[in-house]
């Protein structure tokens, strides 16, 4: 065995993918193995196993892509149904009824709270409304962790950190900051879930951002 052939052999033994992943080389080897079989037939089996493995990986990737697509479609449909349900009420009482009773099942969450900043008598009046909670002025900025010089966060997805807004059994939440317009009170919408994995920081927020934009435009009709 010449030094060149020995070097090639050592390279193939050390890096078999060089051969297995090269279609032309594999085709030539398989053709060469047709007359008498031998070791080349074994190599054909390795090649088939490799192809089967890659096919399995492709199928798994395909299933994952389909699952993500179906999840996105389901999420989009849920957001659309939620927006339409909020557009139906003709008065504030009807709006609060939808907020309290219909929104959570549509969005597959366990609690929904509209939170508004208010003090004194205004806070007392808001706390008496179904599905509405009042917090002292400045509380929403604190809840979002606002800091001077930082961009204001519009949506938070996280484990529950502050008591008093959601029930004790709620373990994750989505918090949507609402813009009710110049001169109006600060507000946010809180979705609470008992499932700890329902909301997490690494999840997308595009659909929630769209919903927040729709919700704040709808609620401006009822709240100053």
C-alpha positions in Angstrom: 0.0 0.0 0.0 1.5 3.3 -1.1 1.7 6.2 1.2 -1.0 8.1 -0.8 -3.5 5.2 -0.6 -2.7 4.8 3.1 -3.4 8.5 3.7 -6.7 8.3 1.8 -7.7 5.2 3.8 -6.9 7.0 7.1 -8.8 10.0 6.0 -11.9 8.0 5.2 -11.7 6.0 8.4 -11.5 9.2 10.4 -14.2 11.0 8.4 -16.6 8.5 6.8 -19.0 11.3 6.0 -16.7 12.4 3.2 -17.8 9.3 1.4 -21.3 8.7 2.8 -22.4 12.3 2.0 -21.0 12.4 -1.5 -23.5 11.2 -4.0 -21.1 10.7 -6.9 -18.7 8.7 -4.8 -21.4 6.5 -3.3 -22.9 5.9 -6.8 -19.5 4.8 -8.1 -18.9 2.5 -5.1 -22.3 0.9 -5.4 -21.8 0.3 -9.1 -18.4 -1.2 -8.5 -19.9 -3.6 -5.9 -22.6 -5.1 -8.3 -20.5 -7.9 -9.9 -19.3 -9.7 -6.8 -20.9 -7.9 -3.8 -18.4 -8.1 -1.0 -17.8 -5.3 1.3 -19.4 -2.8 -1.0 -22.8 -4.4 -0.3 -22.3 -3.7 3.4 -21.6 -0.1 2.5 -24.8 0.0 0.6 -26.6 -0.9 3.8 -24.8 1.8 5.7 -25.8 4.3 3.0 -29.5 3.2 3.2 -29.4 3.5 7.0 -28.0 7.0 6.6 -30.8 8.0 4.2 -33.4 6.5 6.5 -32.0 8.6 9.3 -32.1 11.8 7.3 -35.7 10.9 6.2 -36.7 10.6 9.8 -35.1 13.9 10.6 -37.0 15.5 7.7 -40.3 14.0 8.9 -39.7 15.3 12.4 -38.9 18.8 11.1 -42.0 18.6 8.9 -44.2 17.7 11.9 -42.7 20.5 14.0 -43.3 23.1 11.2 -46.9 21.9 10.8 -47.6 22.0 14.5 -46.2 25.5 14.7 -48.4 26.6 11.8 -51.5 25.1 13.3 -50.7 26.8 16.6 -50.3 30.1 14.9 -53.6 29.7 13.0 -55.4 28.7 16.2 -53.9 31.7 18.0 -54.9 34.1 15.2 -58.5 32.7 15.2 -58.8 33.1 18.9 -57.6 36.8 18.8 -60.0 37.5 16.0 -62.9 36.0 17.9 -61.9 37.9 21.0 -61.9 41.2 19.2 -65.2 40.6 17.6 -66.8 39.7 20.9 -65.5 43.1 22.4 -67.1 45.0 19.5 -70.5 43.6 20.1 -71.6 45.4 23.4 -73.6 48.6 23.1 -72.9 49.8 26.6 -70.2 49.7 29.3 -72.0 47.0 31.3 -72.1 44.8 28.3 -68.4 45.4 27.6 -67.5 44.4 31.2 -69.7 41.3 30.9 -67.7 40.2 27.8 -64.5 41.1 29.5 -65.3 39.0 32.6 -67.2 36.0 31.1 -66.3 35.5 27.5 -62.8 36.7 26.9 -60.9 34.1 29.1 -62.4 31.0 27.4 -61.8 32.3 23.9 -58.2 33.1 24.8 -57.7 29.9 26.8 -56.6 31.8 30.0 -58.0 31.5 33.5 -58.4 35.2 34.4 -58.7 38.6 32.6 -58.3 41.9 34.4 -58.5 45.4 33.2 -56.3 47.5 35.5 -56.6 51.3 35.7 -54.7 53.8 37.8 -56.9 55.8 40.2 -56.9 57.2 43.7 -59.6 58.0 46.2 -63.3 57.8 45.3 -62.4 57.0 41.6 -60.4 53.9 42.8 -63.3 52.8 45.0 -65.8 53.1 42.1 -63.5 51.2 39.7 -63.0 48.3 42.1 -66.7 47.8 42.2 -66.8 47.1 38.5 -66.8 43.5 37.3 -63.4 42.6 35.8 -61.8 45.9 36.7 -59.1 46.6 39.3 -57.7 50.0 40.4 -54.1 50.7 41.4 -52.5 53.8 42.8 -50.9 56.2 40.2 -47.5 55.0 39.2 -48.2 51.3 39.9 -48.3 50.3 36.3 -44.9 51.7 35.6 -43.6 49.8 38.6 -45.3 46.6 37.5 -43.5 46.9 34.1 -40.2 47.8 35.8 -39.9 51.1 34.0 -36.5 52.8 34.4 -35.5 56.3 33.3 -33.9 56.3 29.9 -35.2 52.8 29.0 -37.8 52.2 26.3 -41.2 51.5 27.7 -42.1 47.8 27.4 -45.5 47.2 26.0 -46.0 43.5 26.7 -44.7 41.3 29.5 -44.8 37.5 29.4 -43.6 36.0 32.7 -44.2 34.1 35.9 -46.4 36.0 38.4 -44.3 38.4 40.5 -46.7 40.7 42.2 -49.7 39.8 44.4 -53.0 41.6 44.3 -53.9 41.4 40.6 -54.3 37.7 39.9 -55.5 34.9 42.1 -52.9 32.9 44.1 -53.3 29.8 41.8 -52.2 31.8 38.8 -48.6 31.0 37.9 -48.0 32.9 34.6 -49.3 36.1 33.1 -49.4 38.2 30.0 -49.5 41.9 30.8 -50.5 44.4 28.0 -49.8 48.1 28.5 -52.7 50.1 27.1 -52.6 53.6 25.7 -56.0 55.2 26.3 -54.9 58.6 24.8 -53.4 61.8 26.0 -54.5 63.0 29.4 -56.2 59.7 30.3 -55.3 57.4 33.1 -52.7 54.7 32.7 -54.1 51.2 32.1 -53.0 47.6 31.4 -54.7 44.3 30.6 -53.7 41.2 32.5 -54.2 37.6 31.4 -53.5 35.0 34.1 -53.0 31.3 33.6 -52.7 28.4 36.0 -50.4 26.7 33.6 -46.8 27.9 34.4 -45.8 27.4 30.7 -48.7 29.4 29.2 -46.7 32.6 29.1 -43.0 32.9 29.0 -40.5 35.6 27.9 -39.3 33.6 24.8 -42.8 33.5 23.2 -43.8 35.7 20.4 -45.9 38.8 21.1 -47.2 39.9 17.7 -50.7 38.6 18.2 -50.9 40.1 21.7 -49.6 43.4 20.4 -52.4 43.4 17.8 -55.0 42.6 20.4 -53.7 45.3 22.7 -54.1 47.9 19.9 -57.6 46.8 19.2 -58.6 46.6 22.9 -57.3 50.1 23.8 -59.3 51.6 20.9 -62.4 49.8 22.0 -62.1 50.7 25.7 -61.6 54.4 24.9 -65.3 54.6 24.2 -66.1 53.8 27.8 -63.2 55.1 29.9 -61.9 58.6 30.2 
